[in-house]
């Protein structure tokens, strides 16, 4: 028998402080900081929240094309993800 399930939250409120809190995330080991922040934001946000985040990210002086240790951008990694196109569109709107 499975344990109790948690109700799925689908309409969470993401105010600016919560969105900006991702800028304070610390990378693990020697992972590039800016890439780590982008990856965590991608994994944790909906596209609309990510769009707001990207403004804060760039305003904080971070490179939206930061790479991982293998030299890949987030955009290269997520191009084949089911929801990746929505996030890549956010990136493309920055320029």
N, CA, C and O atoms as a GROMACS GRO file, in nm:
protein
  380
    1UNK      N    1   0.084  -0.118   0.000
    1UNK     CA    2   0.000   0.000   0.000
    1UNK      C    3   0.088   0.124   0.000
    1UNK      O    4   0.181   0.134   0.080
    2UNK      N    5   0.060   0.214  -0.085
    2UNK     CA    6   0.140   0.336  -0.096
    2UNK      C    7   0.109   0.428   0.021
    2UNK      O    8   0.002   0.420   0.081
    3UNK      N    9   0.204   0.514   0.052
    3UNK     CA   10   0.185   0.611   0.159
    3UNK      C   11   0.090   0.722   0.118
    3UNK      O   12   0.044   0.726   0.004
    4UNK      N   13   0.061   0.811   0.211
    4UNK     CA   14  -0.031   0.920   0.179
    4UNK      C   15   0.028   1.010   0.070
    4UNK      O   16   0.150   1.031   0.065
    5UNK      N   17  -0.057   1.060  -0.012
    5UNK     CA   18  -0.010   1.148  -0.120
    5UNK      C   19  -0.031   1.292  -0.081
    5UNK      O   20  -0.123   1.326  -0.007
    6UNK      N   21   0.056   1.375  -0.130
    6UNK     CA   22   0.045   1.518  -0.108
    6UNK      C   23  -0.038   1.578  -0.219
    6UNK      O   24  -0.026   1.538  -0.335
    7UNK      N   25  -0.124   1.673  -0.186
    7UNK     CA   26  -0.200   1.736  -0.294
    7UNK      C   27  -0.106   1.812  -0.386
    7UNK      O   28  -0.010   1.875  -0.342
    8UNK      N   29  -0.135   1.804  -0.514
    8UNK     CA   30  -0.053   1.874  -0.612
    8UNK      C   31  -0.089   2.021  -0.611
    8UNK      O   32  -0.206   2.058  -0.618
    9UNK      N   33   0.012   2.104  -0.602
    9UNK     CA   34  -0.009   2.248  -0.604
    9UNK      C   35   0.016   2.297  -0.746
    9UNK      O   36   0.126   2.280  -0.800
   10UNK      N   37  -0.084   2.356  -0.806
   10UNK     CA   38  -0.069   2.400  -0.944
   10UNK      C   39  -0.080   2.550  -0.962
   10UNK      O   40  -0.042   2.603  -1.066
   11UNK      N   41  -0.131   2.620  -0.862
   11UNK     CA   42  -0.150   2.764  -0.873
   11UNK      C   43  -0.071   2.840  -0.767
   11UNK      O   44  -0.122   2.935  -0.708
   12UNK      N   45   0.052   2.797  -0.744
   12UNK     CA   46   0.135   2.866  -0.647
   12UNK      C   47   0.158   3.009  -0.689
   12UNK      O   48   0.164   3.040  -0.808
   13UNK      N   49   0.170   3.096  -0.591
   13UNK     CA   50   0.201   3.235  -0.618
   13UNK      C   51   0.352   3.253  -0.613
   13UNK      O   52   0.415   3.220  -0.513
   14UNK      N   53   0.408   3.304  -0.720
   14UNK     CA   54   0.550   3.330  -0.728
   14UNK      C   55   0.571   3.480  -0.733
   14UNK      O   56   0.572   3.540  -0.840
   15UNK      N   57   0.587   3.541  -0.615
   15UNK     CA   58   0.611   3.684  -0.613
   15UNK      C   59   0.757   3.710  -0.650
   15UNK      O   60   0.837   3.617  -0.662
   16UNK      N   61   0.791   3.838  -0.668
   16UNK     CA   62   0.926   3.872  -0.712
   16UNK      C   63   1.033   3.823  -0.615
   16UNK      O   64   1.140   3.780  -0.659
   17UNK      N   65   1.006   3.827  -0.485
   17UNK     CA   66   1.106   3.780  -0.388
   17UNK      C   67   1.134   3.632  -0.406
   17UNK      O   68   1.249   3.589  -0.397
   18UNK      N   69   1.030   3.555  -0.429
   18UNK     CA   70   1.053   3.411  -0.449
   18UNK      C   71   1.129   3.386  -0.578
   18UNK      O   72   1.221   3.304  -0.580
   19UNK      N   73   1.094   3.455  -0.684
   19UNK     CA   74   1.164   3.439  -0.811
   19UNK      C   75   1.311   3.479  -0.795
   19UNK      O   76   1.400   3.408  -0.841
   20UNK      N   77   1.336   3.591  -0.729
   20UNK     CA   78   1.473   3.639  -0.709
   20UNK      C   79   1.554   3.548  -0.618
   20UNK      O   80   1.677   3.546  -0.626
   21UNK      N   81   1.487   3.472  -0.532
   21UNK     CA   82   1.560   3.385  -0.439
   21UNK      C   83   1.648   3.283  -0.512
   21UNK      O   84   1.746   3.235  -0.456
   22UNK      N   85   1.615   3.251  -0.635
   22UNK     CA   86   1.696   3.157  -0.712
   22UNK      C   87   1.834   3.217  -0.743
   22UNK      O   88   1.929   3.142  -0.767
   23UNK      N   89   1.846   3.348  -0.743
   23UNK     CA   90   1.976   3.412  -0.768
   23UNK      C   91   2.076   3.382  -0.657
   23UNK      O   92   2.197   3.395  -0.678
   24UNK      N   93   2.027   3.342  -0.540
   24UNK     CA   94   2.114   3.315  -0.426
   24UNK      C   95   2.157   3.169  -0.417
   24UNK      O   96   2.230   3.132  -0.325
   25UNK      N   97   2.114   3.086  -0.510
   25UNK     CA   98   2.150   2.944  -0.504
   25UNK      C   99   2.300   2.926  -0.528
   25UNK      O  100   2.359   2.992  -0.614
   26UNK      N  101   2.357   2.838  -0.451
   26UNK     CA  102   2.499   2.809  -0.462
   26UNK      C  103   2.520   2.680  -0.540
   26UNK      O  104   2.447   2.583  -0.522
   27UNK      N  105   2.620   2.681  -0.626
   27UNK     CA  106   2.648   2.562  -0.705
   27UNK      C  107   2.717   2.456  -0.621
   27UNK      O  108   2.772   2.485  -0.514
   28UNK      N  109   2.714   2.334  -0.670
   28UNK     CA  110   2.778   2.222  -0.603
   28UNK      C  111   2.919   2.206  -0.657
   28UNK      O  112   2.940   2.213  -0.778
   29UNK      N  113   3.015   2.186  -0.570
   29UNK     CA  114   3.152   2.163  -0.613
   29UNK      C  115   3.203   2.273  -0.703
   29UNK      O  116   3.199   2.391  -0.667
   30UNK      N  117   3.250   2.235  -0.821
   30UNK     CA  118   3.306   2.334  -0.912
   30UNK      C  119   3.214   2.363  -1.031
   30UNK      O  120   3.260   2.409  -1.136
   31UNK      N  121   3.084   2.336  -1.014
   31UNK     CA  122   2.988   2.366  -1.121
   31UNK      C  123   2.982   2.518  -1.140
   31UNK      O  124   2.980   2.592  -1.041
   32UNK      N  125   2.979   2.565  -1.262
   32UNK     CA  126   2.970   2.709  -1.287
   32UNK      C  127   2.844   2.768  -1.224
   32UNK      O  128   2.733   2.719  -1.246
   33UNK      N  129   2.862   2.875  -1.146
   33UNK     CA  130   2.754   2.934  -1.068
   33UNK      C  131   2.636   2.980  -1.154
   33UNK      O  132   2.522   2.943  -1.126
   34UNK      N  133   2.661   3.058  -1.259
   34UNK     CA  134   2.552   3.112  -1.339
   34UNK      C  135   2.472   2.999  -1.405
   34UNK      O  136   2.349   3.005  -1.411
   35UNK      N  137   2.541   2.897  -1.454
   35UNK     CA  138   2.471   2.784  -1.516
   35UNK      C  139   2.386   2.712  -1.413
   35UNK      O  140   2.271   2.676  -1.441
   36UNK      N  141   2.440   2.691  -1.295
   36UNK     CA  142   2.368   2.622  -1.189
   36UNK      C  143   2.238   2.697  -1.155
   36UNK      O  144   2.133   2.636  -1.139
   37UNK      N  145   2.246   2.828  -1.145
   37UNK     CA  146   2.128   2.910  -1.114
   37UNK      C  147   2.024   2.893  -1.225
   37UNK      O  148   1.906   2.873  -1.196
   38UNK      N  149   2.066   2.902  -1.350
   38UNK     CA  150   1.974   2.885  -1.462
   38UNK      C  151   1.906   2.748  -1.459
   38UNK      O  152   1.785   2.737  -1.478
   39UNK      N  153   1.984   2.645  -1.436
   39UNK     CA  154   1.931   2.509  -1.435
   39UNK      C  155   1.827   2.492  -1.324
   39UNK      O  156   1.720   2.435  -1.347
   40UNK      N  157   1.858   2.541  -1.206
   40UNK     CA  158   1.764   2.531  -1.095
   40UNK      C  159   1.636   2.608  -1.124
   40UNK      O  160   1.527   2.561  -1.093
   41UNK      N  161   1.650   2.726  -1.182
   41UNK     CA  162   1.531   2.805  -1.216
   41UNK      C  163   1.447   2.733  -1.321
   41UNK      O  164   1.324   2.729  -1.310
   42UNK      N  165   1.511   2.678  -1.421
   42UNK     CA  166   1.440   2.602  -1.524
   42UNK      C  167   1.363   2.485  -1.463
   42UNK      O  168   1.247   2.461  -1.496
   43UNK      N  169   1.428   2.414  -1.374
   43UNK     CA  170   1.365   2.297  -1.313
   43UNK      C  171   1.254   2.335  -1.216
   43UNK      O  172   1.162   2.256  -1.194
   44UNK      N  173   1.261   2.454  -1.159
   44UNK     CA  174   1.166   2.490  -1.054
   44UNK      C  175   1.055   2.586  -1.093
   44UNK      O  176   0.963   2.607  -1.014
   45UNK      N  177   1.062   2.643  -1.211
   45UNK     CA  178   0.966   2.748  -1.246
   45UNK      C  179   0.884   2.711  -1.369
   45UNK      O  180   0.924   2.630  -1.452
   46UNK      N  181   0.770   2.774  -1.376
   46UNK     CA  182   0.688   2.770  -1.496
   46UNK      C  183   0.744   2.875  -1.592
   46UNK      O  184   0.813   2.968  -1.549
   47UNK      N  185   0.717   2.862  -1.721
   47UNK     CA  186   0.772   2.958  -1.818
   47UNK      C  187   0.744   3.105  -1.785
   47UNK      O  188   0.832   3.189  -1.803
   48UNK      N  189   0.626   3.138  -1.739
   48UNK     CA  190   0.594   3.279  -1.708
   48UNK      C  191   0.680   3.330  -1.593
   48UNK      O  192   0.724   3.445  -1.596
   49UNK      N  193   0.702   3.247  -1.492
   49UNK     CA  194   0.787   3.288  -1.379
   49UNK      C  195   0.932   3.295  -1.424
   49UNK      O  196   1.007   3.383  -1.382
   50UNK      N  197   0.972   3.201  -1.509
   50UNK     CA  198   1.108   3.199  -1.561
   50UNK      C  199   1.137   3.325  -1.643
   50UNK      O  200   1.249   3.377  -1.641
   51UNK      N  201   1.038   3.372  -1.714
   51UNK     CA  202   1.054   3.495  -1.792
   51UNK      C  203   1.087   3.612  -1.700
   51UNK      O  204   1.176   3.691  -1.729
   52UNK      N  205   1.016   3.624  -1.589
   52UNK     CA  206   1.045   3.730  -1.491
   52UNK      C  207   1.183   3.708  -1.430
   52UNK      O  208   1.259   3.803  -1.410
   53UNK      N  209   1.215   3.583  -1.400
   53UNK     CA  210   1.346   3.551  -1.343
   53UNK      C  211   1.459   3.595  -1.435
   53UNK      O  212   1.558   3.651  -1.388
   54UNK      N  213   1.446   3.570  -1.564
   54UNK     CA  214   1.553   3.602  -1.657
   54UNK      C  215   1.586   3.751  -1.656
   54UNK      O  216   1.702   3.788  -1.674
   55UNK      N  217   1.488   3.836  -1.638
   55UNK     CA  218   1.514   3.980  -1.627
   55UNK      C  219   1.602   4.007  -1.506
   55UNK      O  220   1.699   4.082  -1.514
   56UNK      N  221   1.567   3.948  -1.393
   56UNK     CA  222   1.647   3.966  -1.271
   56UNK      C  223   1.787   3.906  -1.288
   56UNK      O  224   1.885   3.964  -1.242
   57UNK      N  225   1.796   3.793  -1.354
   57UNK     CA  226   1.921   3.722  -1.376
   57UNK      C  227   2.018   3.810  -1.457
   57UNK      O  228   2.134   3.826  -1.419
   58UNK      N  229   1.969   3.864  -1.566
   58UNK     CA  230   2.053   3.949  -1.652
   58UNK      C  231   2.086   4.080  -1.581
   58UNK      O  232   2.199   4.128  -1.590
   59UNK      N  233   1.988   4.138  -1.512
   59UNK     CA  234   2.013   4.263  -1.438
   59UNK      C  235   2.119   4.245  -1.329
   59UNK      O  236   2.188   4.340  -1.293
   60UNK      N  237   2.131   4.122  -1.278
   60UNK     CA  238   2.232   4.092  -1.175
   60UNK      C  239   2.370   4.069  -1.237
   60UNK      O  240   2.466   4.041  -1.165
   61UNK      N  241   2.380   4.079  -1.370
   61UNK     CA  242   2.508   4.066  -1.437
   61UNK      C  243   2.544   3.925  -1.481
   61UNK      O  244   2.658   3.899  -1.519
   62UNK      N  245   2.448   3.833  -1.475
   62UNK     CA  246   2.475   3.696  -1.516
   62UNK      C  247   2.456   3.679  -1.667
   62UNK      O  248   2.376   3.749  -1.729
   63UNK      N  249   2.530   3.586  -1.722
   63UNK     CA  250   2.526   3.557  -1.865
   63UNK      C  251   2.416   3.454  -1.893
   63UNK      O  252   2.423   3.342  -1.842
   64UNK      N  253   2.315   3.489  -1.974
   64UNK     CA  254   2.210   3.392  -2.004
   64UNK      C  255   2.259   3.273  -2.086
   64UNK      O  256   2.190   3.172  -2.098
   65UNK      N  257   2.378   3.284  -2.142
   65UNK     CA  258   2.436   3.175  -2.219
   65UNK      C  259   2.551   3.108  -2.144
   65UNK      O  260   2.643   3.054  -2.204
   66UNK      N  261   2.543   3.112  -2.011
   66UNK     CA  262   2.643   3.044  -1.928
   66UNK      C  263   2.644   2.896  -1.962
   66UNK      O  264   2.543   2.840  -2.002
   67UNK      N  265   2.760   2.833  -1.945
   67UNK     CA  266   2.774   2.693  -1.981
   67UNK      C  267   2.805   2.606  -1.859
   67UNK      O  268   2.854   2.654  -1.757
   68UNK      N  269   2.776   2.478  -1.874
   68UNK     CA  270   2.813   2.381  -1.772
   68UNK      C  271   2.960   2.344  -1.790
   68UNK      O  272   3.028   2.401  -1.876
   69UNK      N  273   3.009   2.251  -1.711
   69UNK     CA  274   3.151   2.213  -1.721
   69UNK      C  275   3.185   2.151  -1.856
   69UNK      O  276   3.302   2.149  -1.895
   70UNK      N  277   3.086   2.100  -1.926
   70UNK     CA  278   3.109   2.039  -2.057
   70UNK      C  279   3.097   2.141  -2.170
   70UNK      O  280   3.111   2.106  -2.288
   71UNK      N  281   3.070   2.266  -2.136
   71UNK     CA  282   3.059   2.371  -2.237
   71UNK      C  283   2.923   2.383  -2.302
   71UNK      O  284   2.909   2.448  -2.406
   72UNK      N  285   2.821   2.321  -2.244
   72UNK     CA  286   2.686   2.326  -2.300
   72UNK      C  287   2.603   2.434  -2.230
   72UNK      O  288   2.612   2.451  -2.109
   73UNK      N  289   2.524   2.507  -2.308
   73UNK     CA  290   2.431   2.602  -2.248
   73UNK      C  291   2.305   2.527  -2.204
   73UNK      O  292   2.280   2.415  -2.247
   74UNK      N  293   2.229   2.591  -2.119
   74UNK     CA  294   2.102   2.533  -2.079
   74UNK      C  295   2.014   2.510  -2.201
   74UNK      O  296   1.943   2.410  -2.210
   75UNK      N  297   2.019   2.603  -2.293
   75UNK     CA  298   1.933   2.598  -2.412
   75UNK      C  299   1.966   2.478  -2.499
   75UNK      O  300   1.876   2.418  -2.558
   76UNK      N  301   2.093   2.444  -2.508
   76UNK     CA  302   2.132   2.324  -2.584
   76UNK      C  303   2.081   2.198  -2.515
   76UNK      O  304   2.038   2.104  -2.581
   77UNK      N  305   2.086   2.197  -2.385
   77UNK     CA  306   2.045   2.079  -2.309
   77UNK      C  307   1.895   2.056  -2.318
   77UNK      O  308   1.850   1.942  -2.330
   78UNK      N  309   1.817   2.163  -2.312
   78UNK     CA  310   1.671   2.146  -2.304
   78UNK      C  311   1.600   2.150  -2.439
   78UNK      O  312   1.478   2.141  -2.444
   79UNK      N  313   1.674   2.164  -2.547
   79UNK     CA  314   1.609   2.178  -2.677
   79UNK      C  315   1.519   2.060  -2.714
   79UNK      O  316   1.427   2.077  -2.794
   80UNK      N  317   1.542   1.944  -2.658
   80UNK     CA  318   1.457   1.828  -2.687
   80UNK      C  319   1.365   1.791  -2.571
   80UNK      O  320   1.297   1.688  -2.576
   81UNK      N  321   1.361   1.875  -2.467
   81UNK     CA  322   1.269   1.850  -2.357
   81UNK      C  323   1.128   1.887  -2.401
   81UNK      O  324   1.108   1.974  -2.485
   82UNK      N  325   1.031   1.820  -2.343
   82UNK     CA  326   0.891   1.843  -2.380
   82UNK      C  327   0.851   1.989  -2.363
   82UNK      O  328   0.782   2.044  -2.450
   83UNK      N  329   0.891   2.053  -2.255
   83UNK     CA  330   0.857   2.193  -2.230
   83UNK      C  331   0.972   2.288  -2.263
   83UNK      O  332   0.961   2.408  -2.240
   84UNK      N  333   1.081   2.236  -2.315
   84UNK     CA  334   1.200   2.316  -2.340
   84UNK      C  335   1.177   2.434  -2.433
   84UNK      O  336   1.234   2.541  -2.411
   85UNK      N  337   1.095   2.417  -2.534
   85UNK     CA  338   1.073   2.524  -2.632
   85UNK      C  339   1.018   2.650  -2.567
   85UNK      O  340   1.053   2.761  -2.608
   86UNK      N  341   0.932   2.635  -2.466
   86UNK     CA  342   0.876   2.752  -2.398
   86UNK      C  343   0.986   2.832  -2.328
   86UNK      O  344   0.982   2.955  -2.328
   87UNK      N  345   1.083   2.762  -2.270
   87UNK     CA  346   1.192   2.829  -2.200
   87UNK      C  347   1.293   2.888  -2.298
   87UNK      O  348   1.348   2.995  -2.274
   88UNK      N  349   1.317   2.819  -2.406
   88UNK     CA  350   1.407   2.871  -2.509
   88UNK      C  351   1.348   2.998  -2.571
   88UNK      O  352   1.422   3.091  -2.603
   89UNK      N  353   1.218   3.001  -2.587
   89UNK     CA  354   1.152   3.121  -2.637
   89UNK      C  355   1.174   3.240  -2.543
   89UNK      O  356   1.195   3.353  -2.589
   90UNK      N  357   1.170   3.214  -2.414
   90UNK     CA  358   1.198   3.320  -2.315
   90UNK      C  359   1.339   3.372  -2.338
   90UNK      O  360   1.361   3.493  -2.338
   91UNK      N  361   1.435   3.282  -2.357
   91UNK     CA  362   1.575   3.323  -2.381
   91UNK      C  363   1.584   3.407  -2.507
   91UNK      O  364   1.651   3.510  -2.508
   92UNK      N  365   1.519   3.364  -2.611
   92UNK     CA  366   1.528   3.435  -2.739
   92UNK      C  367   1.466   3.574  -2.734
   92UNK      O  368   1.502   3.661  -2.813
   93UNK      N  369   1.375   3.595  -2.643
   93UNK     CA  370   1.312   3.727  -2.628
   93UNK      C  371   1.401   3.827  -2.555
   93UNK      O  372   1.371   3.946  -2.554
   94UNK      N  373   1.508   3.781  -2.495
   94UNK     CA  374   1.598   3.871  -2.421
   94UNK      C  375   1.673   3.966  -2.513
   94UNK      O  376   1.694   4.082  -2.478
   95UNK      N  377   1.713   3.918  -2.627
   95UNK     CA  378   1.797   3.997  -2.716
   95UNK      C  379   1.719   4.103  -2.784
   95UNK      O  380   1.774   4.179  -2.863
   0.00000   0.00000   0.00000
